[in-house]
Amino acid sequence: MRKSASIPKPSDTVADREREIERIEQGSAWDGDEGEVVELEVKKPLDKVIPVRLSADKWEELRREARQLGIGPTTLARMWIMERLRQRGKAAG
């Protein structure tokens, strides 16, 4: 993983900060930094989007439950749909 450019310390002079900004803008802030090479796995984006109509009350209920789980409401809805489809698949097969 590449290291980020150094962030100027409060004790740096204005000229030092300007030089660092210039290095970043020119793309040379990482020159000479071999860093660690890492492989990234890029997930294929989901290719279908479905609109789902909910009453305001049900939307708030979904948002509250998702917040308790630390996820977004659309993520929770997608998880529930996938769970239901898996259950139906097991029952059918």
Phi, psi and omega in degrees: 000137180284147176277150178280161178297150182293141178268128182301139177277155180304333182282347179295151178280165178300320179298319177298316180296317180296321177297317180295318178299317179297318178299318180294313181297326180278351180083011182260008182294338182253006179301137178081359180260100181293322178060186180255132178273127179234151175263138179247138174260118181261122180282144177291131180294148177296140187256001178230139177237132179240131175281138179233124180269129177228150173291161179301321180296315180292323177298315179296321178298316178297316179299317180297313181295319179297317180299320179298329180272352179078026179230171178278157181296324179290327176295316179297316179300317179297319179298317180295318178298313181297320178299315181296318179296321177296317180299316180294324178295320178293320181292326182280333188241000000 
